[in-house]
Each structure stands twice: as structure tokens, then as C-alpha cells.
Amino acid sequence: MCGIIGIVSHNQVSTEIYEGLIHLQHRGQDAAGILTYKNEDSNRFYIKKGQGLARNVFTQIESLTENLLGNTGLGHVRYPTNGSAFDLNNAQPFSLSYPYGIAMVHNGNLTNYEELKKYLLEKERILCNSGSDLECILNLFGIKLAKLTDDTDFFENICKATEYVYQKAIGGYSVIAIIAGKGMVAFRDPHGIRPLVIGKRQNLEGRDEYIFASESTMFYSLGFERIGDVGHGELVFVDQGGNLKRKQIRDEKFTPDAFEYIYFARPDAIINDISVYRSRLRMGQNLAEKWKQLYPDILPDVVIPVPFSANVAALSMASELGVRYTEGLYKNPFIGRTFIMSSQDKRRKSVRQKLSPQEFEIRNKKVMVLDDSIVRGTTSKEVVQILKDAGALEIYLVSASPPLFYPDFYGISIPTQEELIASQMNLEEIRKYLGVEMLMFQDIEALSEAILRKGKHNISQLSMPYFNGQYITNDINTSNFKKITDF
């Protein structure tokens, strides 16, 4: 999972790309990059990328406007699932000098990454020199586009190049690209696993400008109106004049990722025409119904979220139970998200750095603590100890998502079953290990219902292989987990 953004404007875009990355920072903390394209005069790409948060890579706004020139741009914040987090060669955007000049960012993961690298080297004589699977997508797109003649319709050419990517690249991915002298291209994998939202605005002269991004979170501040999503298997092209064309190239089963709604996306995002905030409210409602069925005679004194991604579900659950909601854990917003940190030790240490108990809300109370998910158990165990230290009488731990049993290969860093606590212990063993009086998980059916209840989304089903072991690309099963995770 990463955060990507692309803007086609009639004015310089570097500062707006930067602002967009700040809004997407929760999606990746390891590296950030901006690339712009200036057609007039120089006809070239300008790029800067570095390790760390966007605000640390781009320290002076003035340098953006002076050094990253052009009215078209791409941005990326990185959360590594392929390639080292410490190698700047893996940071995006990437670019090619042929054909025309292509620059690209992506969010996602390819399941056949190693096979593609081998194919490109042996069949096309192209060496992929990074650990990022974007390099494979970029070269596949460029190879096909270079073989197509200029005397045909350019939009049809990029449709054929995208179809070639679909033929070769298996996995979940959203892509935004700039083609020098032509415009911006955006497409999603045939199943639409990773998100990509479209926005539109008019400048003071009444000319159309467009934005593509992993989430709609920056649209309001940048003056864009959300007009929908790039569809599954769809290509969208905006030329340099601001004219938009789109075509669905593949029509597979539409299966967007469920974890976007559970954890990754900001609650104010609308993805696939579904409000993340509303879906989390419904998760809390469904959890409350399950609790009342299982424990009709037991109520906590307070419901406390593990901030911030569980706040909305906890608020809703407390309301349905008729129990007071309180933010009994204060989160330091300057500590990164523990789930996407690179090691177990970092996650463990950062939990106490970022969470502080408000003892007046906890001491001598039966506390229900709600988290968005329980993945490795690291955060949960530390949270439970924090509550005990603050004097909680009893602790009921509730997860807004079902137990995670299987790894994910579509862009979420859950690489091995051995890391997943639910694949190693049963419910009672987990409860004892975490040291809580009660433990309850959301059901898969209730989670799906919460996400899909509202919205004109046309979603066939949700991609949630980490819960149910169903990998929609049909190239993964339990027998080849080790082969893929050894890459």
C-alpha cells in the first residue's frame, strides 16, 4: 500500500502535488517523491525523491516552484511491499526516456514480479535495476507503446499498451503515468483491488483540470470535486488540453480491497463510491449487535478506541450499546502508524511512545477497547498492558475486522502466516495471551455488509484473502505461499 497522486493543470503543480502527499502521508512513511513535466521550453521531466516523510524530503516550498517545473505532475509516498525500504532506488516516481518519455507511480503489488523480471531480461533484454515491481509495469507499458505506430489514434495505442500490462502483470495495482507531450494516463488492475479516485475542477479561465489519487482526502483543499473512480480494468486519459477519454479494457469481477475501509484510508475518504466513515460506523453497529447476542447481560462502563482508525467504529458501537464513548487513550500524532513499520521491535516500542492513558477515564472501570484489527498481536498486547497500568478493572477487547489467517500479496505487508496471531492460536489462546477478560472479532459477513450496505458501487465482492484465503487472481494458494514470500 502506497499513496499516489497525479494532477493535470494549466498552472504549475509542484506545490499542489506536495500538499496532496501530506494528505496521503498515512499511506506510506518510508519515502516520498515528486515528478513534474514541463512541455514548453524545456520539454523534460523534473524529479526529486528521498527517504522519510514528505515534509522531510521537501523542506522548502520555494524550491518546489523553482526546481520542479511544469503543469503536470506525479507524487508518491512509499510503504514497501517489494524491495528494501532503505534503498532510494526503490522510491517512486520512475521514468523512461522512450517512447516519448514516460513517468509513472503505482500503488500495489505484483504476484508474478520475479517471473516478469526474468521475462524482461531474457525476452526484451531489459534489466530491472530496482526492487520495485513498478519497474516491470513501466517497462511493459513502454515496450508495447514503442511498437505501435504514430499514424494510428494515440488513445487506442495507450489502450493497447495497458491491455499488454493486463496480460502480463498479475496482482493488485493502481497506476498513474505521464507521457511527455501527450498527457496523463491512469488505470487500475482488472479486479480493481487497489483504489484510484478522480477529481475535476475549472480554473479561473473555465478550463478543465483533473486529479487522480489513492483517496479523495485532498480534493477539498485543492478545489477539486470528486467525479468518481477509475474503474476496474479501466484506462482514463487526459490530454494536455484537459480533454478526458476513458475505456474499460477488461471486465473482470470487481473486488476492491476491504482493508482500505477497515484501516488504510482516512475516514473522510470516499472510495468506490463508498464513504469510509459511514462504513466504519456500520462496522461498529454490527459489532454491537454481535456483542448483545453473545453477552446480553454484560456491558462495559466505557468504550475506548485504539486511535485513530478505530475511533468511528467505537463511537458507533458505544451508541448502539448505550455506553459512554471516551477517548481514554491519547495518541501522539507525530509517531508513525505501527502497522506499517518495518520491524516487530519498532512496532512494540512505538506503541508506548504514541499512546498515553487518561487514567480518569480508565481507573476502576470495565473497559471495552476497540481496535480496527488484530494482526500480529503486538499492538494489542501493549495496549492491554497500558490499560492495566491505568487501573482498568476488566478489559474486553473487540476487533472491527475478522481474524487474519493468511498473508496478503496485493499490496499489504502481511508476508507470512507465522506473523499472524490468529493463524497460530485459537480464540481462547489469543485471549489468554493478550490478557483480557473477553475477546471478540467481527464476522466476515458482518464486515462485508457494513462496507457494502450503501453506495452505487457495483462491487461483486470484497477482496479479503487475509480473512478467507480467496485470492481473486487465482495464481495463489497455500501450497505456494513460501515460494512467493521467499522473493
Protein Blocks (a to p, Z undefined) as FASTA:
>chain_A
ZZddddddfbdfklmmmmmmmmmmmnockbccdddddfbhnlpadddddedjfklmmmbf
klmmmmmgcjbdcddddddfedcfklmklpccdddfbehiaadddedddfklmmmmmmmm
mmnopacfbfbfklmmmmmmmmmmmmpcfkbcfklmmmmmmmmmmmmmgcddddddddeh
ibccddddfklmagcdddddddfkopacddddfbfklmmmnopacebdcdehiacdddfk
opacdddfbdcdddddfklmmmmpcfkbceehiafklmmmmmmmmmmmmmmmmmmmbccf
bdcdddfklmmmmmmmmmmnopacddfbccdfkbccfklpcbfklmmmmmmmmpccdfkl
mgopacddddfbdfkommmmmmmmmmmmnopabdcdddfbdcdfbdcfehpacfbfklpm
klmpcfklmmmmnopabdcdddfklmmmmmmmgocekpabdcdfklnopafklpacfklm
mmmmmZZ
